[in-house]
């Protein structure tokens, strides 16, 4: 059952951006809200699900905050041209992202080279940014670009 609330605002900016908010009570629907992440979710904890994605898109960048009320296993794969960073802002319990603990000092880095698996904690608020690899490389100095 689809229960989406949407709000879009075009910003007065030379690079067009859109602010978008979508909420849902279905974890499978939540999985597809982050466009380009090619995700599938399964709920691990009991109880009703609530979630939302609030996002802002630019030509070469995507900023978002995602909330999920229940413990989930998330599988996904970014496109080859993107690199993403996720930072857990708030959560309850333990999580595991690609074999690394999810804690308040975590920063999870994703790329299109490999898929990812994330066992999320409950009440998770995750902030993220996805950037085109070429855009990122153009902002790095030569030494940093060799590491990317």
C-alpha positions in Angstrom: 0.0 0.0 0.0 1.5 3.3 -1.1 1.5 6.2 1.5 3.7 8.8 0.0 3.9 12.5 0.9 5.9 14.4 -1.6 7.2 18.0 -1.6 9.4 19.4 -4.4 11.0 22.8 -4.6 13.1 24.0 -7.5 15.9 26.3 -6.2 16.9 29.5 -7.9 20.4 28.3 -8.8 22.4 28.1 -12.0 22.6 24.3 -11.4 19.0 23.1 -11.1 18.3 21.2 -7.9 15.2 19.6 -6.5 14.3 19.0 -2.8 12.2 15.9 -2.5 10.6 14.2 0.6 8.9 10.8 0.5 7.6 8.8 3.4 6.4 5.2 3.4 5.1 2.4 5.7 6.6 -0.3 3.4 10.2 -1.3 3.6 10.2 -2.7 0.0 9.0 0.7 -1.2 11.6 2.4 0.8 14.3 0.4 -1.0 13.5 2.0 -4.3 13.2 5.6 -3.0 17.0 6.2 -3.4 17.2 6.2 -7.2 20.4 4.7 -8.7 21.3 2.6 -5.6 19.6 -0.6 -7.0 18.6 -1.7 -3.5 16.6 -4.5 -2.0 15.5 -4.5 1.7 14.3 -7.2 4.0 12.9 -6.4 7.5 14.7 -8.3 10.3 12.8 -6.9 13.4 9.2 -7.2 14.2 6.6 -4.4 14.1 5.3 -1.9 11.7 7.7 -0.1 9.4 8.0 3.6 8.9 10.6 5.4 6.8 11.4 8.4 4.7 13.9 9.8 2.3 14.6 13.5 2.1 16.9 14.4 -0.8 18.4 17.1 -2.9 19.7 16.4 -6.4 22.2 18.3 -8.5 23.7 17.6 -11.9 26.6 15.6 -10.5 25.7 15.1 -6.8 22.9 13.7 -4.7 22.5 14.6 -1.0 20.0 12.6 1.1 18.8 11.7 4.6 17.1 8.3 5.0 15.2 7.1 8.1 14.1 3.6 8.8 12.3 2.5 12.0 13.1 -1.2 11.8 16.2 -3.3 11.6 16.8 -4.1 7.9 19.2 -6.0 5.7 20.0 -3.7 2.7 21.7 -5.0 -0.5 22.5 -2.7 -3.3 24.9 -1.7 -6.1 25.7 1.8 -7.3 26.4 2.5 -10.9 30.1 2.5 -12.0 30.2 6.3 -12.3 29.2 7.0 -8.7 31.0 7.1 -5.3 28.9 7.5 -2.2 29.5 8.2 1.5 27.0 7.4 4.2 27.2 8.7 7.8 24.8 7.3 10.5 23.5 10.2 12.5 21.2 8.4 14.9 20.3 4.8 15.6 19.4 2.3 18.3 21.3 -1.0 18.6 24.0 -2.5 16.4 24.6 -2.4 12.7 27.1 -3.9 10.3 28.0 -2.4 6.9 30.1 -4.6 4.5 31.7 -6.2 7.6 32.4 -3.0 9.5 30.5 -1.9 12.7 28.0 0.8 12.3 28.6 3.3 15.2 28.6 7.0 15.8 32.1 7.4 14.4 31.3 5.5 11.2 31.6 6.7 7.6 30.6 4.1 5.0 32.1 4.5 1.5 30.3 2.8 -1.4 31.3 2.7 -5.1 30.0 1.0 -8.2 32.9 -1.5 -8.2 31.2 -3.8 -5.7 27.8 -4.3 -4.2 27.1 -3.7 -0.5 25.3 -5.4 2.3 24.2 -3.4 5.3 22.5 -4.8 8.4 21.0 -1.6 9.7 20.1 -0.9 13.3 16.6 0.2 14.3 15.7 3.9 14.3 18.4 4.7 11.8 18.9 8.1 10.4 21.6 8.0 7.7 23.0 11.0 5.9 24.6 10.5 2.5 26.1 12.0 -0.6 26.6 10.4 -3.9 28.9 12.1 -6.4 29.9 11.3 -10.0 33.4 9.8 -9.9 34.8 12.3 -12.5 33.5 15.2 -10.5 35.2 13.9 -7.4 38.5 13.3 -9.2 38.4 16.8 -10.7 38.3 18.3 -7.2 41.2 16.2 -5.8 44.8 17.1 -6.1 47.1 14.7 -8.0 48.2 12.8 -5.0 44.7 12.2 -3.6 43.4 11.3 -7.1 45.9 8.4 -7.3 44.3 6.9 -4.2 40.7 7.1 -5.5 
